[in-house]
């Protein structure tokens, strides 16, 4: 679809005036572009899709704060980038935690950086504070490196439920770590 800020502005105007179908048009115009932009940053297609979903949630909540609907593209891409970098930081933090767990299982932990150790302990504590269904999904996805569909089969739940649990777990972890 053609990128025309005037079309976006009209769609946004219609949505803000109560036309719920207008958001579907906006999603149709931009969702793939959001996924592609996020993938460019996170280099993980599933994570990029999750970021795009998070972006839409922010857009829907904050669209009424957009001063100039003609600037929707830059505003939305800024949200995509922020969410992508947040997701990337969380993924890297969990990967570091995973590496630490592996090395501790081998009784070969050598750490001169107590701050790093504290952050990993904090992350582990935060993961353990999640509801059990979210803990299971986070551990299977990041620690066991299973795909969304594999997790769905293992836990006997739908792919959508896995995605939802991952999303909510990530949000809780981001919020709790940010507030520490």
N, C-alpha and C positions, 0 to 999 in steps of 0.2 A: 504494500500500500504506500501511496505517495505521502512523504513527510511534508505536511503543510500545517504550520502552527495555527492558521486560521480555522482549519477543520478541528484541531484539538481544542482550541478555545471555544468553539461552538459546542462541541461535545461536553466539555467541562461545564459550560453555562447551562446546558440542558440537564446535566446530572445534578448540579447544585440547585436547580429549580424543580427537583423531584422526579426527573425521568431516570428511573433505575436502570433501564435498558441502555442508557448512554454509557454507563461504566463498562458494559460488555463490549461496546464498540471501541472504547479506549483500550481495553485489555487486548482486543483483537489486533489493534494497530501497533501496540508496543510490547506485548509480553515476550515475543521471540527476541526482540532487540535487547530487552532487559536480561534475558537468559544469556544471550551472546556476550553482552558487556560483562556480566558477572563471571562467565566462564573464562573470559580473557584474564580476569584477576585471580580467580580461585583454582582454575585448571582442573575442575571436578564437575562433571555435567550434572550430577544429582544435587550437589551443593549449590550450583548455579541456579537450578530450578527452585530450590528452597529459598534462596536469596530473592529471586524474582517474586515469589509468593509473599515473602516478608515485605518487599518493596510495595506491593499492591496494598497490603494492609496499612502501611504508613500513608500511602497516597490517599486511600479512601478516608482515613481518619483526618488528614491534614489538608485535603484539597481546598477546603474553604479558606485556608490561610495563604494560598497562592495569590499574590497580589496581581500578577500579570499572567493570565492564562496563555498568552502567546509564548511565555518562557517555560511552558510545561516540560519540554524536552530536557533542557539543561537542569531544571529543578529535579525532575524524576531521575535523571542519570546520576546526579549528585547523591540521591538517596541510594541508588543501586551500588554506587562505589562505596559509600560508607558501610552499607550492610555487607558488601562483599569483603571488605577489609576486616570487619568485625568477625565474620564467619571464618575467615582465613586465620585470624589470631586465635580464635577458639579451637579450630582444628589443629593448629600447630601446638597449642598448649596441651591438648589432649594427646597428641602424638608424643610430645615430650614426656608426658605422664606415662604413656604406654612404654616408652623406652626405659624409663626409670623402673617401672614394674618388672619388665623383663630382666633388667640387670639385677634388681633386688632378688628376684627368684633364683638367680644364679649366684647369689651371695657375693657379688663382685661390685657392690656399690662403692664408688669412690667419689666423694663430693667435697670440693673445697668452697663451694658457693652455697652458703646456708640460706641465702635469700631465694635462690632457685629452688632449693629443697622445700622451703616454706611455701612457695607458690604452688608447687606440685601437691604438697600436703593439703593446702587450701582447696585446690581443685578437686582432689579426691574426696575431701570432706563434703564439698558442695555436691558432687555427684551422688555421694551416699545419702545426702539430704533430699534428693529427688524422690518422688513417688516410685515405687518398685517398677511399674510398667515402663516409666521413662528411663530409669536406671538400666533396665535390661536392654532397651533399644540403643541407648548411648554406648553401653559396653560392647554390644554386638557390632555396632556400626564402626566405632573407633578402635576399640581394643582388639576385637576379633576380625575386623576389616571385612565384615560381611556386607553384601549388597542389600538394598532395600527389599528386593524380592526374596532373597534368602532369609532375611529376618522375618518377613511375613510368613514364610513357610514354617520356620522354626517355632515361632510363637503362635502360629495358627490364627493370624489376624490379617486384615486386608492391608494392601500396600498403602492405601490412604491413611489408615490408622497408624502405620509405622511412620509415615511422613509427618503426620500430625504430632505424634509423640516426640519425634526428633526435634521438630520445630519448637514445641513448647519447652522441652528440656533445654535446648540451646538458649532460648529466651530467658529462662530462669537462671541458668548458669551465668549468662552475660550480666544480668541484672545483679545477681548476688556478688559476683566477682567485682563488678564495677563499684558496688557500695562498700567494699572492704577496704 
